[in-house]
Amino acid sequence: MSDEKMTASVVDNAAQHGSEGEVAFDLAARTGGTTEGLAPLELTPEVQQMIEEGGVLRLPEENDLDPRQSEVRFGAGETMIINLGPQHPSTHGVLRIMLELEGETVLRSKPIIGYLHTGMEKTAEELTYVQGTTNVTRMDYLSPISNELVFCLAVERLLEVEIPPRAIWIRMLMAELNRICSHVTWAATNGMDLASTTMMIFGFRERDLILSFFEKTAGLRMNTNYIRPGGVAADLPDGWEDDVEVMMDTIESRLNDYDELLTGQPIFRERTEGVGVLGPDLALALSATGPLLRASGVAYDIRRAEPYLAYDEVDFDVIVGSVGDTFDRYAVRMNEIRESIRIVRQVLERMPSGDYRVQDAKVTPPPRGRIDESMEALIHHFKLYTRGFEPPEGEVYVAVESPRGELGCYLVSDGSNKPYRMHMRAPSFVNLQSVPALLRGGLMADAIAVLSSVDPVLGEVDR
């Protein structure tokens, strides 16, 4: 059956039954379910078209929209709906984007998520606070340190525990190393999306330097479970200063190679400049954060706006763009790597001595060596890892600046040893709703570059 006959049949069916819901159901049945989440244009109400055009995803119920005031103007040609993903490598995970095309121009799009749903927030309610870091570190697998950090900051606020200065600066060191690691990994995958296999090799080469340091410090390259409530799992290894200094010098010099390979490259500039423009007003309306927001010219960085750890004691610049296009998002991340290197070097100079965790028997375990010598230490260790601790009743929300934006942790305590509720404000999830606004009016070939510039991590989206 042709598209015209199928549509006519669906509309006739709607006239007989008088139900838009049945129209959608009938159309999905006739097309094998390919219209999930994005009905054909001719069956989409004008009000919905106006909402999609404006990029506004949430509206007060009392607001009535007049379709006649909409600036939506679709072409007269035929359109088709296709799927990008969820198995496509450029979707950076199991993400499916439905695209409505007129020729090669994207008219509308809608991200479809849920293919990686893990239920980690509900799982957290069955784990003690001590066990919680092993769970959250796996949400954003490119930024495990940020996930551990925000969870521990929330737990410590419930406990009203103040951690030692050395633990604060160690956390800041690891968070900035993780930011560099995440950004160079993005640069690698973004380069591959734009057909630069050399950038893929460069990015993973630099990533491996930092992951090797994580392994030396925490025992693991990814999902480190290094930051714990009350401090960190272990002190920095001997010779860490030399290791970090060599890493920073190496990565900083290799950023010049990135510039030579991509920044001034004419093909790369043509693929990114003026592509996927997101203005500051729309970025704020869509609750975008991180490099996606800063590339639009909004200088919002939680490390500066609401300082945590010791970020108010170090000097760094908040990098912003001027256009809000795909090139700006690339440039912001590259310069954020330089700013993170600047912060790490200040940590090298100012790292305090002292304890790397709180010396509170109710929060942190005894030193491993004492377990073989003291029955009290053995009992303490056993109780902490089997029962955990019990924060007082209350609720908290703490946010940190992850490589992708505002990462928040909302915890509710009922006085037991497990969270009553936990919710993560995942920046990848929130930033993903900007994709329809970014893709609209662009070419199908540009959709890959634009999606990559958002830098979504699907483990964090579906969590």
C-alpha positions as CSV (number, residue, x, y, z in Angstrom):
1,M,0.0,0.0,0.0
2,S,1.3,3.4,-0.9
3,D,1.9,6.1,1.7
4,E,-0.9,8.2,0.3
5,K,-3.4,5.3,0.5
6,M,-2.2,4.3,3.9
7,T,-2.6,7.8,5.3
8,A,-6.1,8.1,3.7
9,S,-7.1,4.8,5.2
10,V,-5.9,6.0,8.7
11,V,-7.8,9.2,8.4
12,D,-10.9,7.4,7.3
13,N,-10.5,5.1,10.3
14,A,-10.2,8.2,12.6
15,A,-13.4,9.6,11.1
16,Q,-15.2,6.4,11.9
17,H,-13.9,6.1,15.5
18,G,-13.5,9.8,16.3
19,S,-10.3,9.2,18.3
20,E,-6.8,10.5,17.8
21,G,-5.5,7.8,20.1
22,E,-6.9,5.2,17.8
23,V,-5.4,7.0,14.8
24,A,-2.0,6.8,16.3
25,F,-2.5,3.1,17.3
26,D,-3.8,2.2,13.9
27,L,-0.9,4.0,12.1
28,A,1.7,2.3,14.4
29,A,0.1,-1.1,13.6
30,R,0.2,-0.5,9.9
31,T,3.8,0.7,9.9
32,G,5.3,-1.8,12.2
33,G,5.5,0.6,15.2
34,T,8.0,2.9,13.5
35,T,6.1,6.0,14.5
36,E,6.6,5.6,18.2
37,G,7.0,9.0,19.7
38,L,6.8,10.9,16.4
39,A,3.6,10.9,14.5
40,P,3.6,11.8,10.8
41,L,3.4,15.5,10.0
42,E,-0.1,15.3,8.5
43,L,-1.4,13.7,11.7
44,T,0.4,16.0,14.1
45,P,-1.8,18.8,15.6
46,E,-0.7,22.4,14.8
47,V,-0.3,23.2,18.5
48,Q,2.2,20.3,18.9
49,Q,4.0,21.5,15.8
50,M,4.3,24.9,17.4
51,I,5.7,23.4,20.6
52,E,8.3,21.5,18.6
53,E,9.2,24.6,16.6
54,G,9.8,26.6,19.7
55,G,11.7,23.9,21.5
56,V,9.5,24.3,24.6
57,L,8.9,21.0,26.2
58,R,6.9,22.0,29.3
59,L,4.1,24.6,29.3
60,P,1.7,25.7,32.1
61,E,-1.7,24.0,31.6
62,E,-3.5,27.3,31.7
63,N,-1.6,28.7,28.6
64,D,-3.6,28.4,25.4
65,L,-1.6,28.3,22.3
66,D,-3.0,29.8,19.1
67,P,-1.6,27.8,16.1
68,R,-2.2,30.8,13.9
69,Q,0.6,32.6,15.7
70,S,3.0,29.8,15.0
71,E,5.9,30.3,12.7
72,V,5.9,26.6,11.7
73,R,6.1,26.4,7.9
74,F,6.8,23.0,6.4
75,G,7.6,22.5,2.8
76,A,5.1,21.0,0.4
77,G,7.3,18.0,-0.5
78,E,7.0,14.5,0.8
79,T,8.5,13.6,4.1
80,M,9.6,10.4,5.6
81,I,10.4,9.2,9.1
82,I,13.6,7.2,9.7
83,N,15.4,5.9,12.7
84,L,19.0,6.8,13.6
85,G,20.1,4.2,16.1
86,P,19.8,2.6,18.6
87,Q,22.6,0.4,17.2
88,H,24.3,3.1,15.2
89,P,27.9,3.8,16.5
90,S,27.5,7.6,16.2
91,T,24.7,7.7,18.8
92,H,27.3,7.1,21.5
93,G,25.3,4.3,23.1
94,V,21.9,2.8,22.7
95,L,20.1,6.0,21.7
96,R,17.4,6.1,19.1
97,I,16.5,9.3,17.3
98,M,13.5,9.5,15.1
99,L,14.0,11.9,12.3
100,E,11.4,13.4,9.9
101,L,13.2,14.3,6.7
102,E,12.2,16.4,3.7
103,G,14.8,15.4,1.3
104,E,18.0,15.7,3.3
105,T,16.7,18.4,5.7
106,V,15.6,17.5,9.2
107,L,12.2,18.9,9.9
108,R,11.6,17.3,13.3
109,S,13.3,14.8,15.6
110,K,12.7,13.1,18.9
111,P,15.2,11.1,21.0
112,I,13.9,7.7,22.2
113,I,15.6,6.4,25.3
114,G,15.2,3.5,27.6
115,Y,17.3,0.8,25.8
116,L,19.9,0.8,28.6
117,H,17.6,1.2,31.6
118,T,19.3,-0.2,34.7
119,G,17.3,1.1,37.6
120,M,20.3,2.3,39.5
121,E,18.3,4.9,41.5
122,K,16.0,2.2,42.8
123,T,18.9,-0.1,43.4
124,A,20.5,2.6,45.6
125,E,17.5,2.3,48.0
126,E,18.5,-1.3,48.7
127,L,22.2,-0.6,49.3
128,T,23.7,1.0,52.4
129,Y,25.3,4.4,52.2
130,V,28.7,2.6,52.4
131,Q,27.8,0.4,49.4
132,G,26.3,3.3,47.4
133,T,29.4,4.5,45.7
134,T,29.9,1.1,43.9
135,N,26.5,1.8,42.3
136,V,26.7,5.5,41.3
137,T,30.2,5.2,39.9
138,R,28.7,3.1,37.0
139,M,26.1,5.6,35.9
140,D,28.4,7.9,33.8
141,Y,31.1,5.5,32.9
142,L,33.3,8.3,31.4
143,S,33.1,10.3,34.6
144,P,32.9,7.9,37.6
145,I,34.7,10.3,39.9
146,S,32.0,13.0,39.6
147,N,29.3,10.5,40.4
148,E,31.1,9.3,43.5
149,L,31.8,12.8,44.5
150,V,28.3,14.1,44.4
151,F,26.9,11.1,46.2
152,C,29.5,11.4,49.0
153,L,28.9,15.1,49.4
154,A,25.2,14.5,49.8
155,V,25.8,11.7,52.4
156,E,28.3,13.9,54.3
157,R,25.8,16.7,54.4
158,L,23.2,14.3,55.9
159,L,25.8,13.2,58.4
160,E,27.1,16.8,59.0
161,V,30.6,15.5,58.7
162,E,33.5,17.8,57.8
163,I,36.3,16.0,55.9
164,P,40.0,16.8,56.3
165,P,41.6,19.4,54.0
166,R,43.9,16.8,52.3
167,A,40.8,14.7,51.4
168,I,39.2,17.8,49.8
169,W,42.2,18.5,47.6
170,I,42.7,14.9,46.6
171,R,39.1,14.8,45.5
172,M,39.6,18.0,43.5
173,L,42.7,16.6,41.9
174,M,40.9,13.4,40.9
175,A,37.8,15.3,39.6
176,E,39.9,17.5,37.4
177,L,41.9,14.6,36.0
178,N,38.6,12.8,35.3
179,R,37.3,16.0,33.5
180,I,40.4,16.0,31.3
181,C,40.0,12.2,30.7
182,S,36.3,12.7,29.7
183,H,37.0,15.6,27.4
184,V,39.8,13.9,25.5
185,T,37.6,10.8,25.1
186,W,34.9,13.0,23.7
187,A,37.4,14.6,21.3
188,A,38.4,11.1,20.2
189,T,34.8,9.9,19.5
190,N,33.8,13.3,18.0
191,G,36.8,13.0,15.6
192,M,35.7,9.6,14.6
193,D,32.2,10.8,13.9
194,L,33.7,13.4,11.6
195,A,35.9,10.9,9.9
196,S,39.1,11.7,11.7
197,T,40.6,8.3,12.8
198,T,43.8,10.1,13.8
199,M,41.9,12.1,16.5
200,M,40.4,8.8,17.8
201,I,44.0,7.5,18.3
202,F,45.2,10.7,19.9
203,G,42.3,11.0,22.3
204,F,42.5,7.4,23.6
205,R,46.3,7.8,23.9
206,E,45.9,10.7,26.3
207,R,43.0,9.0,28.1
208,D,45.2,6.0,28.8
209,L,47.7,8.2,30.7
210,I,45.1,9.3,33.2
211,L,43.5,5.8,33.5
212,S,46.9,4.4,34.3
213,F,47.2,6.9,37.1
214,F,43.7,6.0,38.4
215,E,44.8,2.4,38.5
216,K,47.9,3.2,40.4
217,T,45.9,5.3,42.9
218,A,42.6,3.4,43.3
219,G,43.4,0.0,41.9
220,L,41.0,0.4,39.0
221,R,41.0,2.2,35.7
222,M,37.2,2.8,35.5
223,N,34.4,2.7,38.1
224,T,37.1,3.3,40.7
225,N,34.9,3.5,43.9
226,Y,37.8,5.8,45.2
227,I,35.8,8.6,46.8
228,R,34.0,7.3,49.9
229,P,31.8,9.0,52.5
230,G,34.2,10.7,54.9
231,G,37.1,11.0,52.4
232,V,38.9,8.8,49.9
233,A,39.7,5.1,49.9
234,A,43.5,5.5,50.1
235,D,46.1,8.2,50.1
236,L,47.9,9.2,46.9
237,P,50.7,6.8,46.0
238,D,54.4,7.6,46.4
239,G,55.7,9.7,43.6
240,W,52.3,10.9,42.6
241,E,53.5,14.5,42.1
242,D,56.0,13.4,39.4
243,D,53.3,11.3,37.7
244,V,50.8,14.1,37.6
245,E,53.4,16.7,36.4
246,V,54.5,14.4,33.5
247,M,50.8,13.8,32.5
248,M,49.9,17.5,32.5
249,D,53.0,18.5,30.5
250,T,52.4,15.7,28.0
251,I,48.7,16.4,27.5
252,E,49.2,20.2,27.3
253,S,51.8,19.8,24.6
254,R,49.6,17.4,22.7
255,L,46.7,19.8,22.7
256,N,48.7,21.7,20.1
257,D,48.5,18.6,17.9
258,Y,44.7,18.7,18.3
259,D,44.7,22.3,17.1
260,E,46.8,21.5,14.1
261,L,44.7,18.5,13.2
262,L,41.2,19.9,13.8
263,T,40.9,23.5,14.9
264,G,42.3,25.1,11.8
265,Q,41.3,22.4,9.4
266,P,39.0,23.7,6.7
267,I,36.9,20.6,6.3
268,F,36.4,20.4,10.1
269,R,35.4,24.0,10.3
270,E,32.9,23.7,7.5
271,R,31.3,20.6,9.2
272,T,31.0,22.5,12.5
273,E,30.7,26.3,12.1
274,G,27.1,27.5,12.0
275,V,25.8,23.9,12.5
276,G,23.5,23.1,15.4
277,V,23.2,26.7,16.7
278,L,21.7,26.9,20.2
279,G,21.0,30.5,21.5
280,P,21.4,31.4,25.2
281,D,17.7,32.0,25.8
282,L,16.7,28.6,24.4
283,A,19.5,26.9,26.1
284,L,18.4,28.2,29.5
285,A,14.7,27.4,28.7
286,L,15.8,23.8,28.0
287,S,17.8,23.6,31.3
288,A,21.0,22.9,29.5
289,T,24.2,23.0,31.5
290,G,27.9,22.3,31.1
291,P,29.8,22.9,27.9
292,L,26.5,22.9,26.0
293,L,25.2,25.9,27.9
294,R,28.6,27.7,28.1
295,A,29.1,27.4,24.3
296,S,25.9,29.5,23.9
297,G,27.6,32.3,25.9
298,V,26.2,31.7,29.4
299,A,29.0,31.7,31.9
300,Y,27.5,29.3,34.4
301,D,29.8,26.8,36.1
302,I,28.9,25.4,39.5
303,R,32.5,25.4,40.5
304,R,32.4,29.2,40.3
305,A,28.7,29.9,41.0
306,E,28.3,27.6,44.0
307,P,31.9,26.5,45.0
308,Y,32.4,23.2,46.6
309,L,35.6,21.4,47.7
310,A,38.3,24.1,47.4
311,Y,37.4,25.6,44.0
312,D,37.0,29.0,45.6
313,E,40.7,28.8,46.5
314,V,42.1,28.1,43.0
315,D,42.3,30.3,39.9
316,F,40.6,29.2,36.7
317,D,38.5,30.8,33.9
318,V,34.9,29.8,32.9
319,I,35.2,29.3,29.1
320,V,32.2,30.5,27.0
321,G,31.4,30.5,23.3
322,S,29.9,33.3,21.2
323,V,27.7,31.5,18.7
324,G,26.5,28.3,20.3
325,D,27.3,26.1,17.3
326,T,29.0,22.8,17.1
327,F,32.4,24.4,16.7
328,D,31.9,26.5,19.9
329,R,31.1,23.3,21.8
330,Y,34.3,21.8,20.5
331,A,36.4,24.9,21.4
332,V,34.9,25.2,24.9
333,R,35.8,21.6,25.8
334,M,39.4,22.0,24.4
335,N,39.9,25.1,26.5
336,E,38.4,23.5,29.5
337,I,41.1,20.9,29.3
338,R,43.6,23.7,29.6
339,E,41.8,25.2,32.6
340,S,41.7,21.8,34.3
341,I,45.4,21.4,33.8
342,R,45.8,24.9,35.4
343,I,43.8,23.7,38.4
344,V,45.7,20.5,38.7
345,R,49.0,22.4,38.8
346,Q,47.7,24.5,41.6
347,V,46.7,21.4,43.5
348,L,50.3,20.1,43.0
349,E,51.7,23.2,44.7
350,R,49.2,23.4,47.5
351,M,48.3,19.8,48.5
352,P,48.1,19.8,52.3
353,S,49.4,17.1,54.5
354,G,47.3,15.1,57.0
355,D,44.5,12.6,57.0
356,Y,42.9,11.5,53.8
357,R,39.6,10.6,55.5
358,V,37.7,11.4,58.7
359,Q,38.9,9.7,61.8
360,D,35.4,8.9,63.0
361,A,34.9,5.2,63.8
362,K,31.2,5.5,62.9
363,V,31.9,6.7,59.3
364,T,35.2,5.3,58.1
365,P,36.8,1.8,58.7
366,P,40.0,1.3,60.7
367,P,43.4,1.0,59.0
368,R,43.8,-2.3,57.3
369,G,46.9,-3.1,59.5
370,R,45.0,-2.8,62.7
371,I,42.4,-5.5,61.8
372,D,45.1,-8.2,62.5
373,E,46.0,-6.6,65.8
374,S,42.8,-5.4,67.4
375,M,39.5,-7.2,68.1
376,E,37.8,-3.9,68.4
377,A,39.1,-2.8,64.9
378,L,37.9,-6.1,63.4
379,I,34.4,-5.7,64.9
380,H,34.3,-2.1,63.8
381,H,35.3,-3.1,60.3
382,F,32.7,-5.9,60.2
383,K,29.9,-3.7,61.4
384,L,30.6,-0.8,59.0
385,Y,30.7,-3.0,55.9
386,T,27.7,-5.1,56.9
387,R,25.5,-2.6,58.7
388,G,26.9,0.8,57.7
389,F,25.9,4.0,59.4
390,E,22.5,5.7,60.0
391,P,22.3,9.4,59.1
392,P,19.5,11.4,60.8
393,E,16.2,11.9,59.0
394,G,16.3,14.7,56.4
395,E,16.7,15.4,52.7
396,V,19.5,17.1,50.8
397,Y,20.4,18.1,47.2
398,V,24.0,18.6,46.2
399,A,25.2,19.5,42.7
400,V,28.7,19.4,41.2
401,E,30.1,20.4,37.8
402,S,30.6,17.1,35.9
403,P,32.2,17.1,32.4
404,R,28.7,17.2,31.0
405,G,27.1,19.8,33.2
406,E,25.2,20.0,36.5
407,L,25.2,16.6,38.2
408,G,22.9,16.6,41.2
409,C,22.2,14.1,43.9
410,Y,18.9,14.2,45.9
411,L,18.9,12.0,49.0
412,V,16.1,11.4,51.5
413,S,17.0,9.7,54.8
414,D,14.5,8.0,57.0
415,G,17.0,7.4,59.7
416,S,18.0,3.9,58.5
417,N,21.2,2.7,57.0
418,K,19.8,2.9,53.4
419,P,18.5,5.9,51.5
420,Y,14.7,6.2,51.5
421,R,14.9,7.8,48.1
422,M,17.7,8.8,45.7
423,H,17.5,10.7,42.5
424,M,20.3,11.8,40.3
425,R,20.0,15.0,38.2
426,A,21.9,13.6,35.2
427,P,23.1,16.3,32.8
428,S,23.2,13.9,29.8
429,F,19.5,13.2,30.3
430,V,18.6,16.9,30.6
431,N,20.8,18.0,27.8
432,L,19.4,15.4,25.4
433,Q,16.1,17.4,25.2
434,S,18.0,20.1,23.3
435,V,18.6,17.7,20.4
436,P,15.3,18.4,18.5
437,A,16.1,22.2,18.6
438,L,19.7,21.6,17.5
439,L,18.8,19.3,14.6
440,R,15.8,21.2,13.2
441,G,16.5,22.7,9.8
442,G,19.9,21.1,9.4
443,L,21.0,18.4,7.0
444,M,20.9,14.7,7.8
445,A,24.7,14.6,7.4
446,D,25.0,17.3,10.1
447,A,22.9,15.3,12.6
448,I,25.9,13.1,13.5
449,A,28.2,16.1,14.2
450,V,25.5,17.9,16.3
451,L,24.6,14.8,18.4
452,S,28.3,14.2,19.1
453,S,28.7,17.8,20.2
454,V,26.1,17.3,23.0
455,D,28.3,14.5,24.5
456,P,25.5,12.3,25.9
457,V,26.5,9.2,27.9
458,L,23.6,6.8,27.8
459,G,24.5,5.0,31.0
460,E,23.7,8.3,32.7
461,V,20.6,9.0,30.6
462,D,18.8,5.7,31.4
463,R,20.7,5.0,34.7
